Amino acid sequence: MAAAKAEAGDDDDHLTCCHRITFFHPGIRDIIVTSPVSKCLGQRLTWANLFWMVTSVGMVLIGWAVLYFLLGDRMLPNNDVFGLYVLVIFSYWLGWSLSYIPYLNLPPVFGMLLAGLIVRNSGLYDIHEELGAATISKIRTFCLTFIVIRAGLQLSSTSLKRYPLFLAMLAIIPCSIEMLALTICCKYILLYPWDWSFMAGAILACMSPVVTVNSVLALAEKGYGEDKGLASILCTAATMDSVHMVSLFVICYSIVFPNDENHTEWWSYIPSGIRDFTLGILAGAMLGISFIFFPHRSYKYATWHRVTCLVLGCLMCTTATAKLTISCGGYVACLVMTFVAITGWKILSISFDTTPLRNAAHVLWHLVQPILVGVIGADIDLTDFPLSRFVLYASCILVGLAARCIATYLTTLRTPLTWKERLFFVAAWLPKGTLQAALAPMAYERECSEQNMEKKQLALDIVRLSVLTILFLSPIGAFAITTSGPFLLNKITDEQYQRDRELSYLRILSLQPTPTRRQAVTA
């Protein structure tokens, strides 16, 4: 009884401001942080929220002070780095503020892109003139690397073993059909050349695994769709979809920009897209296999060394593409490297938990997302946005979306899924955003360095088309997933979900080899 009272007292103490600091006045020490600050401000602004806001403002100011002492006057107002810092903070704030609006379920990427557009088109900050194309390209490469790492970590080898054919069809067929439809639209509606049309189709056909995975996992935590393990299927297929489209983009980008200045070398006779894709797979596989064994799994800090090796290896591959004649092959290497490494770690240790790795990737992505998306938005000037082409852009987007929806529903026909679950799969395949923001400006940056005005306008047109895709399909997709899930999916209880996890773990243990007598004695 005494222990129970002591435990209850500790819980009550955690809800106070600082009850144990006795030299403060009791009116301060005994403030309940869950109570509102003032009745005039409403019930939503509690003392806990006030503590969080003060902490956030303090972190922003301390971060500015650190950068000021490192960079000097460049962190003062009306300077380049200060403008970038304000852009990132504003992008982060607006993105997450809009995401908390009830019933809309807006993804953070929408608000972050909107923040960049506001900063650029209000005349507050011209990132292209302040930082230059080379610096923007390096920022984008750095941020896109973490997108690829997170995509590789989301691949579930368990789902691949259980539903290999269905996952392959779901990940490849809808996006490929959409890519072909968008390619034809870009050729005959927007009048792009064929090679540019295929590259634009590869960019626009990419779904947003970040929006889809976050929305689906939020439903799975409430039990929706867990009777058939739909969350694992959708997350794995969404990641495979992104891997497939990034691979196609690498090939298309290499065809548009072959980057073969010296045609006398033997490798110049190999098609650039196939060459870069093959080199990316080989380099990623070799590094991934080496990371399986180094460091050894029994090392005390093996998890954090693995995270460090993955991040450094992926950054090495993506930054090397700027120096070598391998256009975007580094992103394929990152995907292969991450998947090979995490698969090997699972095989070597039955108790291996991917949660620390995924948490680390989530934190890193949480930090770089406002930088990436805010920079994309700040690079778009809406003052010269051709309204006459808006209808053409919208037509291409709708045709591609219709092709994807039809292909997704037909892909799930010969499966045990009900018609409601098939409709949910269609809704889950709608979001766009992250990869469009990362891939679309790459051609524009390349043409800015080559000073070809005709192709520069063509690349800028692709960026505008991608921005419209994000602004429309990012919020619509997230809203469709969140609102349709409770109506289209079955819900299971927490007890049933825990029992299924225990049965799955026992099934894995039953497949492990029986310890020999020598191993038993050693243990």
N, C-alpha and C positions, 0 to 999 in steps of 0.2 A: 504494500500500500504506500509506504514511504517512497519507494522507488518510483511508483507511478506518479505520485504528487511532484516529486523532483523533476521527472520528465515533463510533466505538464507545465511546471514552472519555467523550465528551459524553453519550451515552445512559446509561452507567453512572452518571455524575455526577448525572443527573436523578433517579435512583432513591435517592440518598442524602439524608440530612437537610439538611446544609449543608456539603458537602465543601470548598468554596472559602473558607469563613470559617476561616482558619488559626488564629486565636487561641482557638478552641474546642478542647476536648479531642478527640482522635481518636475516642474512644468515642461522643461525641455526633455528630461530623461524619460519620462513616461508617455511621450507622444506615441500614439499608435499609428504606424506608418501606413496602414491600410485605410485610415480614415481620411476624408477630404480635407484639403488645406483650408478651404473657406466655403461656406454655403453659397456665397454669391457666385463662385466659380464652378459650381456643380459637383456631382459625385465622381466624375471621371478623373479630376486632378487630385490625386492623393499625395500624401507626403512621400510615398515610395516613388511615384512618378517625378516629383520634384527633385528627389535625390538623384534619379537617373538623368534628368535634364541638366542638373548642375555638373554631374560627372562628365556628360558628353561635351558640354561647353568647355569644361576644364581641359579635357583631352585635346580639343581643337586648338585651344590657346597654347597649351604646352607643345603640341606638334608644330605650331607656327613658330614658337620661340626656338625650338631645336633647329628647324630649317633656317631660321634667320641667322643663328650663330654659325651655321655651316656655310650658307650661301651668301650672307651679307645683304646688300641693298636689293638684290633680286627678289627678296621676300617682302619688300615694301610695296605699298599700293602703286598702281600704274606700271608695274614691272611684270615680266613674262611669267616667272615661276609663281608669283603671288596670284596672278590670274588663274593659273592652272590649279592652285591649291583651293581657291574659292570655288572654282568650277566643280572640283571633286566633292567638296563638302556639300555644296548646294545640290549636286546630283544625288548624293547619298541621302540627304534629308528629304528631298522631294520624292525620290523613289519609294522609300519606306513609309513616308507619310501617306501617300496615295494608296499604298497596299493595305493600310489599316482601315480604309473607308468601308463601313459595313455594306454587305450584299454585292458590292462591285467586284471584289476579288481581283483587283488589278495587280499584275506582277510588278516587282520593283523595276524591271528593265524598262517598262513603259514610262514611269516617272523620271527615270534617269535620262532617257533619251529626250524627253520633253524638257528637262532642265538644260541640257546642252543646247537645244534649239532656242530656248528663251535667252540664254546668255549670248549666243552668237547673233541672233536676229534683233536683239534689243540694243546692240552696239556696245555692250559692256566689255566684250573680250573677243578678239579675232585670233583664234588659236593658230590658224595657218600662218599668219604674219608674225605672230609673237614667237612661236616655237620652231616653225619650219617643217617641211614635209619629212625630213630625215628623222627628226626627234619623234614626231607623231608615229612614224612607222615603227620605231623601236618600242614605243609604249604599247602599240597594238600587238606587236609580236610577243612581248612579255606577257600581256594579259591573255592573249589567245592560248598561250602555252598552258595556263592553268585550267582553261576550259577543256582542253584536250585531256589533261591529266584526270580531271574529275570524270570525264566521259569514260575513260578507260577503267577507272575504279568502280564505276556503276555496272560494268558488265558482270553478269552473274553466270558463272560456269555451271551452277546447279540447274538453272533454267535452260541453259544450252543443252545440257545432257537429257533433260526430260522432254523438251519440245524443240528439237533442233530444226525440223523441217518447217513447223509452223512459225517459229521465230524468224527463220530466214525469209520466209515468204512475207511475213508481216513487216519486216524491216526493209526489204528490198523492193517488193512489187509496188506499193503505193507511191513511194517517193520517186521511183524510176518512171512510173507512168506520169506523175506530175511534172517531172523534169522534161520529159518528151513533149508534153502539152505546152509547157512554158517556153520551150525552145521554139516550137512552131509559132507560138504567139509573138515571141520576140522577133522572129524572122519576118513574119508577114504583117504584123500590126505595128511594131516599133521599128521595123526595117533595119535590124541589126545584121551584120554578116553572120554566116553560119557558125564560125568558131566562137564569136562573141555571144551568139544566142545560146550555144551549149553551155558556156561558162555562166551566163546569167541564169539559165535554167538550173544549173547545179547549185548556185547560191540561193535562189528563191525556194527551191524544193526542200531545203534543210528545215526540219522541224526544230523546235527549241526543247532539248532534253531537260534543261533547267526548269522551265515552266511546267512541263508535263510531269516530270518526276516529283517536284515539290507538291503539285496539286494532287497527284495520285496517292502519294505517301500520306498526305493529310487525310484523305478519305480512308486509307488503309488503317490508320491509327484509330479510327472510329469503328472499324470492323467491316466496312463496305468492300465487297469483292474478295474478302479473304477466304471464303468457302472454296474458291477455286484458285487461289493464289494469283489473282489478276495483277496485283501490284508488282510482284516480281517479274511477271511476263511483260507487262507494259514498260517497266523501267529498263529491262534488258533489251527489249525490242527498240525502244526509243534511242538507247545508246547505240545499238547496232545501226539504226537508221542514220544517225549522225556520222558514225564511222564510215558507212558506205558512201554518203554524200560528200564528206570531206575527201575521201579517196577519189571520187569522180571529179571533184573540183580541182584536186592536184593535177590530174591528167589534163583537164580542159585548160587550166591556167598555164600549164607547161606548153600546151599547143599554141595558145595565143601569144605567150612570151617565151619562145624557145630558149633564149639566153645562150645561144651557141655562137660565140664570137670567133672561136677558132675551129673551123670546119675541117682541119687537116688531121685532127686527132681521131682515133678509132671509135671513141664513144659518140662522136657527133653523127655517126650513121645509124645509131639506135634511136627510135622515136622517143622524144624527150619525155612525154608523159609516162610511157612504159618504163623508161630508164629510172626516172625519179621515184615512181611508185615502188619499183623493185628494190632500189637502194634503200628506200625508207623502211621497207619490211625487213630487209637483211640487217640493217643497222639496229633497228628496234629489237629484233629477236636476239641478236648477240648481246646487247646491253641488258635486256630483260633477263636472259639466262644467267649472266654474271651477277646480277643483283639478287637472284634466288639464293646463291650460296655465300655471298659476301654482303653484309656480315653474317656470321653463323647464327642460326636461329636460337641458340642457347645463350647468346650474348645478352647481358642485362639490359642494354639500351638498343636492342636490335630494331625495335619499331621506329624510333626516331632517326636512326641511321638509314633505315629503308626510305623514310619520307625524304630525307635530305638527298639521298642518292637519286631517287626518282625525279625530284625537282631539278637538281643540277644536271642530270642526264637529259631531261627533256629540254631544258633551257639551252644546253649545248647543241642539241640537234636543231632547234628552231633558229638559234642565232647563227649557226653555221651555214644555213641556207642563204644568208645575205652575202656570205663570202665565197661560197662555192657555186657551181653551175647547177644546183639542184633546187628548182623553184618549188617550194612548199613540200618537198619530200620529208622535211623534218617533222611535220605534223603527223604524217603517217607513222614515222618512227616512234613518236611519243605514244600514239595509241597502241601500237604493237608492244612497245616496251612495257607499258603499264599493265596491259592484260597478261602478258607472259609472266611478269614478275609476280603479280598477285595470284595467278593460278598456281605457280610453283610454290608459293608460300602456303597456300591452302593444302597442297598435296603433302608437303613435308611435315605439317603439324595439324593434327585434327582439332586442336584447341585454338588454332589461329583465328583471331577476331579482326575483321576488316574495319571495325568501328573507329579505332584511333586514326587509321589512314584516311578514312572518309571524313572524319571530323576535321582533321588537319587540312584536307583539300577544301572542305566547306568554309573554314575560316579564311584560307587564302583567297578563295573565290569571293567571299564576302568583302574582302578588302580591295580586290582589283576590279570588281564589277563596276562600281561607280566611275573608276578611272576609264575603263574601256568604253562603256556606253556613253558617258558624259563627253568624252573626246569625240566620239562618232557624231553625236548631236551637235557639238560645237563646230564641227567641220562642215555643216550643211547650211548654206545660205538660202533662205526661203524667199528673199527679195527677187531673185531671178528664177524662181520656180515656175516653169511654164504651165499655166493653168489649162492651156489647150491640150496638153498631153495627159492631164489628170484622168480623163475618161479612158484613154488608151491604157494607162497604168492599171486602173481599176478593172478593166476588161481582162487583161492578162492575169491579174491576181485571182479573179473569180473563176476563170476557165481552169487555171491550175488547181484551185481549191476544189472545184467540182470533180475534176479527174481524180484527185487524191481521195476524196470521200467515197466515190463510187468504187474505186479500186480497193480501199480498205474494207468496205462492207462485203465485197465479193470474195476477198481473201479469207474472211472468217466464216464463209458459208458452210463448208464441210468440216465443222468443228463441233464439239459438245456445247458451245456457247448458245445461249438463248438470243432471241432477236433484240431484247433490251440490252444485253451485254455487247452485242455487235454494234448497236448504236452508240454505246459508251466508247467503244474502240474508235469509232469515227470521230467522236468529240475529242478524245485524247490525242488524236493526230492532227488537230487544228493549229496549236500554238506555233508561232514563229517569233524570232527575236534575237537570241544570243548569237547564233552563227551568222545570221544576216549582218548583224552589227560588226562582226569581226572580219568576215570574208569580203563583203562588198567593197570597202575602201581600198583593198589591196591593189586592184587594177588601176584605180584612180591615182594612187601614190606612184605606181610604176610609170604611168603616162606623164605625171608631173615632172619626173626626172628626165624623161625623153623629149619633152617639149613638142609633142605632136598634137596640135590643137584639135584636129578632127577626132582622133582617138581619145583625147582628153575629155572632150564633150561626151563621147560615147560612154566612157567609164563613169563620168559624173551622172549620166542618165541612169546607169545601173544602180548607183548609190541612192538616187532619188526614189527609184522603184523599190529598193530594199527598205528605205525609211518608211514609205507608205505601208509596206507589208508589215513592218513591226508595229506601227501605230494602230493598224486595224486588227491584225490577227493575234497580237500578244494579249490584249485585254479580252478580246472575244473568246479566244481559246481557253484562257484561264477561267473565265466566267462560265463557259459551257461545261467544263470538266467539273467544277465545284458544285454547280447547281443541278446537273443531270445525274451525278453520282448517286445521291440518296434515292432517286426515283428509278434508276435503271439497274442498280446492283443490289444483291442480297447482303444482309448484315448478319454477322455472327457475334456471339458473346465473347467476353474476355476469357472465360473458362474454356470454351471450345478452342479458341485461338491458342491458349497455352498448352492444351492437350495435344493439338496438332504439332506444335513445336517440339514437345517432348517425344512424340512418336517418331518425328523426323530425325531427331538426334539418336534415338535408339536404333533406328534403321541404319544410320551411318556407322554406329559402333558395331553392329552385327556384320558389316562388310570388312572390318579390319582384320588383319592376320592375327592368329592366335599366338601369344608369346611362347617362345621355346623355354625349356627348363633353365638354360643358361641365363636368358633374359630375366626370368622370374627370380632366380637367385640373386642376380645383380641388383634388381629392383629392391 
